[in-house]
Amino acid sequence: MALLVIRPGMLTTIQDLGRWGRQESGVPVAGPMDPYSHRLANRLAGNDDGAAALEVTLIGPELEASGERVTCVVAGARFDATVDGSDIDPSRPFVVAPGQRLRFGSRRSGARATLAVSGGIACPAVLGSRSTSVVSRMGPLAGRPLAAGDVLPVGAPASNAHPSRARAQVMPEGGARVRCLVGPHEAMFTREALETMFTSRFIVTPQSNRMGYRLEGPALRHAGSADILSDATPIGSIQVPSSGQPILLMADRQTTGGYPKIATVITADVPLAGQLAPGDWIEFVECTRAAAVEALRHQEAALAEDAV
């Protein structure tokens, strides 16, 4: 089984859950911008959470099945979709027979969709992962996005595949409010900077990408220097360079950074942030650690709905 790429869309990459455990060597994690939707799509397709799938950004691809029929499902951003011209509901498993073409149409909400196939994308792993890091050119296809003519091998579906009824998350339409933990470098900012951050609206600029969102809004002023000794950069970190304009670090972030981090988006809200597009707004809401843990428990419960 395989999928032939007829048209790649704007930016379509192969991703699994990321290249974890190698940051100390300078190897970026990569992985999906919306980890929840990646896991959801795989569960709906009867795969393990970490199976490789396609992350579709803003404009979807056109793909053709070859060899045998391929069972697919889409989670995350809402797209119209057709198989050989017939409308389908991409959020439910559907079949693309050999020679048939899956086409993505208009995007309705959200910015990134995960297209999972039963059996997963079976390309070779690089340093233990099938994730594509576009910035470092690491991963399948020499670390590049899909291009017309690429052939994507599909693995054999699991014999004990048991599709899930896990719930999809609500997609943002024009913007989102995300919860944050203050710090770790809040002492390097003025008190007014923290007040400004939690009472202002910022815009995701066109200079944003999978590495991070460059945000435009009121400046967040430092109490002194805007430089630190480089330290680790978790996903969701909000760095603030000397300009005072924050940068929200995302999936393709560098492993370390030399700007102070005023706050960090909580794990449960990273998938929501991952669905924002240039021009969307974002607002930050201060959150306690206890509330962050409870939000993650609630999200995991939604993902673990009883199987069919």
C-alpha positions in Angstrom: 0.0 0.0 0.0 1.2 3.5 -0.7 0.0 7.1 -1.3 1.3 9.0 -4.3 1.5 12.8 -3.8 -0.2 14.5 -6.7 -0.2 18.0 -5.2 1.5 18.7 -1.8 -0.6 21.6 -0.6 1.0 24.6 1.1 3.1 22.7 3.7 2.5 19.0 4.3 5.1 17.1 6.4 5.4 13.6 7.9 5.3 13.7 11.7 5.1 11.3 14.6 5.1 12.4 18.2 8.7 13.8 18.0 12.4 13.1 18.3 12.6 13.1 22.1 15.6 12.5 24.3 18.3 14.1 22.1 18.0 17.8 22.9 21.2 17.7 25.0 23.0 16.9 21.7 21.2 19.8 19.9 18.7 17.7 18.1 15.3 19.4 17.9 12.1 17.5 18.9 9.9 18.5 15.9 6.6 16.5 15.9 3.1 17.8 15.5 2.0 21.4 16.1 -1.2 19.9 17.6 -0.3 16.8 19.5 -3.9 16.1 20.6 -5.2 15.9 17.0 -2.3 13.8 16.0 -3.1 11.2 18.7 -6.8 11.5 18.0 -6.4 10.8 14.3 -4.2 7.8 15.0 -6.7 6.4 17.5 -9.6 6.8 15.0 -7.5 5.0 12.4 -6.7 2.1 14.8 -3.0 3.0 15.2 -0.7 3.6 18.1 -0.6 7.3 19.2 2.9 7.6 17.9 2.3 6.3 14.3 3.6 8.6 11.6 0.9 10.7 9.9 0.7 13.8 7.7 0.4 17.3 9.1 -1.5 19.5 6.6 -1.1 23.3 6.9 -3.7 25.8 5.6 -4.0 24.3 2.1 -4.4 20.5 1.8 -2.7 18.1 -0.6 -4.1 15.8 -3.3 -3.1 12.1 -2.8 -3.7 8.9 -4.8 -3.8 5.4 -3.4 -1.9 2.6 -5.1 -1.4 -1.1 -4.6 -4.3 -1.7 -2.1 -7.0 0.4 -0.6 -6.0 2.8 2.2 -8.2 3.7 5.2 -7.8 7.3 6.3 -9.1 9.8 8.9 -8.5 13.5 9.5 -8.4 15.3 12.8 -7.7 18.9 13.8 -8.4 21.7 11.3 -11.7 21.3 9.5 -11.4 20.9 5.8 -13.8 19.9 3.1 -12.6 16.8 1.4 -13.6 14.5 -1.5 -12.6 11.0 -2.8 -12.8 10.9 -6.6 -15.1 13.9 -6.5 -17.6 12.5 -3.9 -17.9 14.5 -0.6 -16.8 12.6 2.5 -16.7 13.3 6.2 -13.0 13.3 6.8 -13.3 13.1 10.6 -14.6 9.5 10.3 -12.6 6.7 8.8 -13.0 6.5 5.0 -11.4 4.3 2.3 -9.4 5.4 -0.7 -9.3 2.6 -3.2 -6.4 2.0 -5.6 -6.4 4.7 -8.3 -8.8 7.0 -6.3 -7.7 10.4 -5.3 -8.3 12.2 -2.0 -8.5 16.0 -2.4 -8.7 18.6 0.3 -11.0 21.5 -0.3 -11.8 24.7 1.6 -10.5 25.1 5.2 -13.3 25.9 7.6 -11.5 26.4 10.9 -8.1 25.8 12.5 -4.8 25.8 10.6 -3.4 22.3 10.8 -5.0 18.9 10.2 -3.5 15.5 10.8 -4.2 12.9 8.1 -3.6 9.4 9.6 -3.7 6.2 7.6 -4.4 2.8 9.1 -1.0 1.2 9.5 0.8 4.6 9.6 3.3 6.2 7.1 6.0 3.5 7.0 9.0 5.6 6.0 12.4 4.9 7.7 13.0 6.5 11.0 15.8 9.0 11.5 17.4 9.0 15.0 14.4 7.1 16.3 11.7 9.2 14.8 9.7 9.8 11.6 9.1 13.4 12.4 10.2 16.1 9.9 12.2 19.0 11.2 12.0 21.5 8.4 14.5 24.0 9.9 17.2 21.4 10.5 16.4 19.3 7.4 16.1 16.2 9.5 13.7 13.3 9.1 11.9 11.6 6.2 12.4 12.9 2.6 15.7 14.5 3.8 13.8 16.7 6.2 11.7 18.5 3.6 7.9 18.9 3.1 6.1 16.7 0.7 6.5 17.4 -3.0 4.6 16.2 -6.1 5.7 12.7 -7.1 6.6 11.5 -3.6 5.5 8.0 -2.8 4.6 7.4 0.8 4.6 3.7 2.0 1.8 2.7 4.2 2.3 0.0 6.9 0.1 -3.0 7.5 -2.9 -2.2 9.7 -2.7 -3.7 13.2 -4.5 -7.0 13.4 -6.0 -5.9 16.8 -6.9 -2.4 15.6 -9.7 -1.0 17.7 -10.8 2.5 16.5 -11.6 5.0 19.3 -14.6 7.3 20.0 -12.2 10.0 21.5 -13.6 13.5 21.2 -12.3 16.2 18.8 -11.2 19.5 20.3 -12.9 22.8 19.4 -11.0 24.6 16.6 -10.2 28.3 16.9 -11.8 30.7 14.5 -9.8 33.9 14.2 -8.0 33.5 17.5 -7.7 31.9 20.9 -7.1 32.4 24.6 -4.4 30.1 26.0 -3.4 29.6 29.6 0.1 30.1 30.9 2.3 29.5 33.9 4.4 32.6 34.7 8.2 32.2 34.3 10.7 30.8 34.5 12.4 34.2 34.0 9.6 36.6 35.2 12.0 38.4 37.5 13.8 39.8 34.4 10.7 41.8 33.5 9.0 44.8 34.9 5.7 44.3 36.8 4.0 46.3 34.1 5.2 43.7 31.5 3.3 40.9 33.2 0.2 43.0 33.6 0.5 44.0 29.9 0.9 40.4 28.8 -2.2 39.2 30.6 -4.4 42.1 29.5 -3.5 42.5 25.9 -4.2 40.9 22.5 -1.3 39.9 20.3 -1.4 39.1 16.5 0.4 36.1 14.9 2.5 37.7 12.2 3.4 36.4 8.8 6.9 35.8 10.0 5.6 32.8 12.0 6.3 29.2 11.2 6.6 25.8 12.9 9.6 27.0 14.8 7.7 29.7 16.6 5.1 32.5 16.3 6.4 36.0 16.2 3.7 38.1 17.9 2.9 41.7 17.5 1.3 43.8 20.3 2.3 46.0 23.2 6.0 45.7 24.1 6.9 43.6 27.2 9.7 45.5 28.9 12.6 43.9 30.6 13.8 45.1 34.0 17.4 45.0 32.7 19.2 43.0 30.1 17.3 41.0 27.5 20.0 38.3 27.3 20.6 35.2 29.4 22.9 32.2 29.2 21.2 29.8 26.8 18.9 27.3 28.5 16.3 24.7 27.5 13.2 25.8 25.5 10.1 23.7 26.1 7.3 23.9 23.6 5.0 26.8 24.6 7.8 28.9 25.9 7.3 32.6 25.4 10.6 34.3 24.8 11.0 38.0 24.7 14.0 39.6 22.9 15.1 43.2 23.3 12.3 44.5 21.0 9.8 43.5 23.6 7.7 41.6 21.0 7.1 38.0 22.3 7.9 34.8 20.4 5.9 31.7 21.2 8.1 28.7 20.6 6.4 25.7 18.9 7.2 22.2 17.5 10.4 23.0 15.5 11.9 25.2 18.2 15.6 25.2 18.9 16.8 23.1 21.8 18.1 26.1 23.7 17.6 29.9 23.6 19.3 33.0 24.9 16.2 35.2 25.6 14.3 35.3 28.9 11.0 33.5 29.0 8.2 35.4 30.6 5.7 32.6 30.7 5.0 29.1 29.3 1.8 27.9 27.6 0.4 24.9 29.6 0.6 21.5 27.9 -3.2 21.2 27.6 -3.4 24.4 25.5 -0.4 23.8 23.2 -2.7 22.0 20.7 -5.0 25.0 20.6 -2.0 27.3 20.0 -0.9 24.9 17.3 -4.1 25.6 15.3 -3.4 29.4 14.9 -2.5 30.9 11.6 -0.8 34.2 10.6 -3.3 37.0 11.2 -5.0 35.2 14.1 -5.1 36.8 17.5 -3.9 35.3 20.8 -4.5 36.2 24.4 -2.7 34.9 27.4 -4.4 33.9 30.7 -2.5 33.3 33.9 -2.9 29.8 35.3 -1.9 28.0 38.4 0.0 24.7 38.4 -2.9 22.9 39.9 -5.3 24.2 37.2 -2.7 23.2 34.5 -2.6 19.7 35.8 -6.4 19.4 36.0 -6.7 20.8 32.5 -4.4 18.1 31.2 -6.3 15.4 33.1 -9.5 16.6 31.5 -7.9 16.6 28.1 -6.6 13.0 28.5 -10.0 11.9 29.6 -11.5 13.3 26.4 -8.9 11.4 24.4 -9.5 8.1 26.3 -13.3 7.8 25.5 -14.4 4.2 25.4 -13.5 2.5 22.1 -16.1 1.3 19.6 
